[in-house]
Amino acid sequence: MNNRQETLVSILFKGFITGIFIIFFSLRVSADTAVTKPSSIGSVNGVAISRSEFDAELEQIKMGYMQQGRDLAGPELEKVKDAVLEILINRELLFQESQRLGIRPEEKEVAEQLATIKEKFPNEAEFKKALEAMNFEEKDVSEHIKKALSIQKMIEQEIIKKIQVTDQASKDYYDKNPQSFKQPEQVKAGHILIKVDPAVDAEKKAEARKKIEGIQKELKEGKEFSALAKEHSEDPSGPQGGDLGYFQRGQMVKPFEDAAFGLKNDEISDIVETSFGYHLIKVYDKKPERTVEYPEAKERIAEYLKQEKAKEEVKLFVKKLRDQADVKKTLS
């Protein structure tokens, strides 16, 4: 279990807002071709599911595949298309139910989310320019946000708040899942990195080695590790003094991991070579392997069980709405 696990409502809301971003930008990209396709791919109780929203959601998934070095095509693409349509239908069902229940977000909430979207642009003028390029108006973006907030509030009101998790249920989960509460050995470390491309020649590699040796000399002369990391490190952690926070075995490349776990608190390693380059590592703290006791885990377990129950309740809630709805699919 992840002790930073987000609530179901938060995840649903973030997913919807992400969808707004994707729709917003993909419409910009596809503006010239959208007119050649049918404007809708289905309807829910007479309300159309737009082709543009479908294309945007599908594009988001395709990008995910590309990041994994995979191509979404053939039968798998058709399955994903069907799944995307189902998502959009269910989303519209939830929104319509929120409106039936009279659930409306406050204008302040909508304005805050709109401001978040605008922050993705250099300035207000660029935001307006993007809207014009898509034949979009600011009110269209606000409507998407209102939809997201309405669904969020309804799920909280109609599902989340009604779910109760007993102490006994939490304790039973703890007893039946001991491995979930094993916390492996962890180390808190920082590092200074001088990058070396594996493809470079021996001369450039020697230059990098000389540079890290110079930093090592400064450390031995008593200069502060974090200050030298800020000054010299070529890792993104450099501005934070090289701080990597806590990590466990398996999260770093093996030479780095072996060196870090072999150090004592406040000890600095010799020069360590990895596929990234040359490192100097300092350990700040170590936590031995331990089992998280039930009192410490109790609140986290209850939240986890509540989320799992909520997922099932949302499925049942949507199924009930769908059984009573007039849903048409025209995706081709």
Order of alpha helices (4+ residues) and beta strands (2+ residues): alpha-beta-beta-alpha-alpha-alpha-alpha-alpha-alpha-beta-beta-alpha-alpha-beta-alpha-beta-beta-beta-alpha-beta
